Amino acid sequence: MRKLKLLIWMKHDRESLRKLEAIEGLEVDVLTGEGFTDDEVQGVTVPPERVRDVDVLFCTYPFKNMDAFEKIKLIQVSSTGYSQLYGLGLPEKGIRACNGRGEFDTPIGEWCLAMMTNLNRDLRAMIRNQEAGVWDRSAAYQQELRGMTVGFFGYGSIAREAARLAHAYGMQVHAFDRERADFTERNYYLVPGTGDIKAEIPSKFFFPGDELEFCAGLDFFIAAMPLTPLTKGIIKEQHLRALPKGACVLNFARGPLIEEDALLAVLRDGHLRGAALDVHYQYPMPPDHPLWRFPNVIMTPHISGSSLSANFLPRIYDLLALNVRRMMDGQPLLNELTAEQLNES
């Protein structure tokens, strides 16, 4: 009987490969060598003879010549975002796809709490004081998060883990989404002990049409939606100005969710107390971009997901192994994307 063939174009370690190679009925092929050392490059072409009989592809970005994959049945991407799969016509070709939902919940949840703490105590100003030898015990540096309100604009798995941590800090949690979804019956990958599966943590939940009311009650606004053609620029100046003066904005999702000019406007006139941005409008952000210059803005270079941490590879390869076994056993896949999601472009 022919083995299921898996092609890996991803960072890997020996232990992760060993676990995959131990799966009976699976053939593992790792793409390495010249031209294939960076798995985060887009538009790469793979030799057709190498991939004609591949059943499963594990990657961050698909190859330019995906038509060379004559037998492919499943693409597992390492990222939570999946816009790189738009335009491939996967549903029409009968090709299934799964994303990396769940693997980034812990590090990004921690990033959110770190950024709220840093903004709330104005750590950037304290570091500037330290470098200048200034002793300043102002009240601005002595604020606490307990009792403050954080709102998640989008309540997927990452937001739910950040909400769990915020709730443990004693913060009030509000959420906005299309529905207050119970994830109990959904086949999502989840690190044990994380998240808010039943959406029980938010004390208030808001739905489409309630955007301004949602914004009005927040100390911290966190953009937490995937970027699609429908959500690009969904957060406009009217939403940012609906936030109370002195609120802060965090964005770990995608930069263009927030209209760039709108964000700059509310930072320039002081309506926002600060912002923490891990996702941006250009990659890399040019040195002369005005967002670098605000003393109350924390810019991190798209590292909240911590894909170079010691936990990333074990988690993503655990998800891959689970989905390979599920596919071989005819069970539902974890994090499978719907035809509607894949055709959102």
N, C-alpha and C positions, 0 to 999 in steps of 0.2 A: 504494500500500500504506500502511495506517495506521501512523503512527509509535508507538513505545512512549512512553507519557507518564509522566514522573517528576515528582512533587511533592516539593519540598524545604521542610521546616520545621525549619531548623537554622541555626546560625551559618554563615557562608560568607565566602569572599573571592573576588575577581575571577578569580584564577588557577585556583582549583578549579572555578568555574563554566565558565570558558573550556574546560577540558579535557573537561568533560561535554558542553558544547554542540558540541564537535568530533566526538562519536560519531555516526556516520551512522545515521539511523533513530531517533534519540532526540529527544523534545521535552521541554524542561526548563521547569518552572514553579516559581518561588520565592515562597513565601507570606510576605508582609511586610505592614506597615501596622498600624493600630490593632487591638489585641487579639492580635497575633501577633508582638510584639517579643521575648517571652521564651519560648524553646523548651523551657524546663525547668518550665513550668507544666502541671499535670495537669488533666484535665476540661474542656479547651477544645473548643468547638463550631465547626466550619468550615462555611461556606455550602455546602449540598449541590450547587448548580449548579457549584461550582468543582471538585468532586472526582468527579463521576459517572464520568468516563472515565479516571481515573488508574489506571495499571497498577502503579506502584512508588511507595511512600511512604518517604521518608527523614526520620526524626524521632528524638527522644529518648523522648517519650511519645505514644502514639496519641491520636486525637481521641475525644471523648465520643460522637460520632455516626458511628462507623466503618461503620455500615450504609449510609451515604450513598455509600460507595465501591463502586459497582456492578460495576466491572471489575478491582478490585485483585487482583494476583497475588503481590506480594511486599512485606513491610515490612522495611526495614533500619533497625535502631535503632543509635544511636551508642554506647550503653552496653554494657559487658560483661554486667551484670545484665539480666535479661529478665522479672522478675516483673511489670512493667507490662503484659505481654502476656497474663497469666493471665486466664482468664474470657472471652476474646474468641472462643473456639471456632474458632481459625484452622485447625487441621488438618481439622476437620469441614467447613469452608467451602472447603477446597482452597487456602488462602492460605499461602504459605511465609513464613518469617521467619528473619532472620540477625541476629546480635549483633555488637558491636564488639570481640570477642576479639582480642587481639594488639596493639591500638593503645595500650593502657595499660601494657604489660609493662615498657617502659623506665623511665618515670617512677616507677611504683610499686616496681619493683626498686630504684631509687636511693633512694626513701623508706625502704625497709626497711634498707638499709645505713647510711643517715644516722641513723636512729633507734637502731639497735644501737650505733653508734659513740657517739652522744650519751648513751645510757643507760649504756653500759659505762664511760665516763669521767665520768659524772655532770655533764654540761655545765650543767644547770640550777643545780646548787649552785655551780659555778665562776662563773657569771654573777651569782648572788646575792653571792658574795664580791667580785666586781669592783665591783658597784654599791655595796657597803658599804666598799670600800677595804681588804679583808682579803686578806693574803698567806698562802696555805695550799697547801703542796705535798704534801698527803696522798697516800698510795698509791692511794686510791680514784679519784683523777683520772689515774692513770697505767697503766690496764689496757689490754691489747690484745686484739683479736678473734681473732687467729691461734691455732689450736688449740682454740677454743671450739666448741660444737656448737649448731647451729640446726636446728630441726625445723619442717617445713611441714605443717600439718594441712589437707591438700588439695594436690594437685600438678598444678594446671592450668598454663596458659601464664604467668601472672604469677609464680606460685611458682617456675617453672622459670628465669625470668630472674633473680629474686632469688637463687636457688640458684647460678646461674652466677657472679654477682658475689660471693657469699659464699665460694664455692670459690676464686675468684681471691684473696680475702683470706687464704686459708689456713685457713678454717673447715671443720669436719666438717659434712656435710649429711645429715640424716635426713628421711624423707618418710613420710606416711601418706595412703593413698587406697584406693579400692576395687580398683584394679589398677595395676600398673606399666606404664602404657600407652606404647606407641611411637607418636608422632604422625606418623611419616614418611609414612604413607599416608592421613592425615586431611587434609581440605581446610580447614585453619586459616590465617588471615591471620597473617603473622609478619614482623616487621622483620628484615631480613637480619643475621645474625651474633648474634642474641639467642637466649636460651632453652636448653633441654636436650631436644631433640626426641625422643631415644631413652631418656630417663630414665636416663642413665648416671651422673649426678653423685652421687646419694645413695649413701653407703656402707652404709646400712641402710634397708630399706623395710618399712613396717608396714601391716597390713590390718585391716579391721573385726574387733573382738575383741581387738586388741592395743593399744587406746588407752592403758591405764595403763602398759604397758611402754614405749610410744613416749614418753610424757611423762617417764618416770623418768630418761631420759638426756640431758636438754636444758638448755642454758644460756639459750636463747631459743626460745620457742614462738610461731609465727606462724600465726594463723588465716587460711586461704586458700581457704575453700570458698564457693560461692554460697549465698545464703540461699533456702531453700525451706521449705515446711511441714515437711519431714522433718528439716531441719538447724537449725531455730530452737531455740535453747537446747541444742544438741548438746554444747557444752562446759560441763560442770557443775563444782561445787566439788570433787568427787572427782578430776576430771582436773587442776584447778589445784593441788590439794594433792599430787598425784602428782609434780608438778614438783619438782626439788630446791629446798630453801630457798635463796633468793637468785637464782632464775631470773627472767627478764623475759618479759612477754607483749606481742606486737604484734598489732594487728588493722587491716588495710587493707580487709577484705572487707565485712562487715556487722556492725554492733554486736550485734544480737540472737543472733548465733551463740553468744556467751558469755552465760550467765545473769548478769544485772546484779548481783543480790544476792551471787552467788558471787564475782564479781570484786571487789566492794567489800569482802567479808569477808577475802579473802587479801591485799588491800592494807592494810586496817586493822590486821591483826595482824602485818604484816611478813613474811609468808611469801614474797611476791614482792619482789624488789629494785626493780622498777619496771615501768612499762607505757608503751607508745606507742599511741595510739588515733586513727585518722583517720576512723573510722565510729562512730556514736553511737546512743543509745537514744531521743533526741528531736532534732528538727531545727527551729530551732537548739537546742543544749543550753542550758537555762535557767541564768542566772548563779548561782543558788543550788544547782546540782547538786553533790554532794560530790566528784565526780571532778575538778572544777576545783581543789580545795583540796589535793590530795596533792602534796607537793614532789617526789615521784619519778615523777610521771606527766606525759607529754608529750601534750597535746591539740592536734591539728591539725584545722581545719574542713573535712574531706572534700576535701582538695586534692591528695592523693597522685597522683591520675590526671592532674593538671596540664592540664585541658581549656582553660586560657587560655594555655598555652605556645605558642611559635611552631611547634612540631612537630605539634600536635593536628590542626588542620584539614587539612594536607597528607596526614596518615596516614588520617584517617577518610574523606576524599574519594577517596583512592587505593583504599581498600577498596570504597567505593560504586561507583566506576568499574569496578573489576574485576568486581564482581558484576553490574552492568548488562550488561557485555560477555558475561559467562558466560551470563547468562539469555538474551540475544539469540542466542547461539551454541549453546544447548542443552547447555552444560557444567555440571558440578556447581558449586554455589555455595560460596563460602567462609563458614565459620562458620554453616552452616545448622542451625537448631534442630530437634530431632526432635519428633514428636507427643508422646512421653513427657515431654520437657522442657517443652513448652508446656502440658501438662495437669497439671503437678505440683501445682496449687492444689487 
